[in-house]
Amino acid sequence: MALSALFQASSRIREFDLIRALKQRYGTTHSSIVRGIGDDAAVIASGQNRRHLLTTDLLAEGIHFDRRTAAFGDIGFRAATANLS
C-alpha cells in the first residue's frame, strides 16, 4: 500500500503497515545501515567502530495520557521512559 494511501485511508494506521510502507518508499540499503527499521529502532554506523542506536516511540493524547489529569512533567517523564527503555 502506498504511503499516501495509508494516510488517506484512516487516521488509525497500524504500526507495521506504516513501517512496511516506509521501507518500500525509502528502502534500507544505505551502506551506513547496520540494522534497518524495525519495531522502534535502527542501528546506524558513523565512522570506524562507531554505531548509533536510533529509537523512537509515540505517545498519543487520549490513548497514552490524558492532558486534563497529567502534568506536562508527567507526560515528559513517560515519553522519556518509553524511549529509553
Secondary structure, DSSP 8 states (H G I E B T S, - for coil): --HHHHHHH-S---HHHHHHHHHHHH-S--TTEEE---SSEEEEE-STT-EEEEE-----BTTTB-TTTS-HHHHHHHHHHHHH-
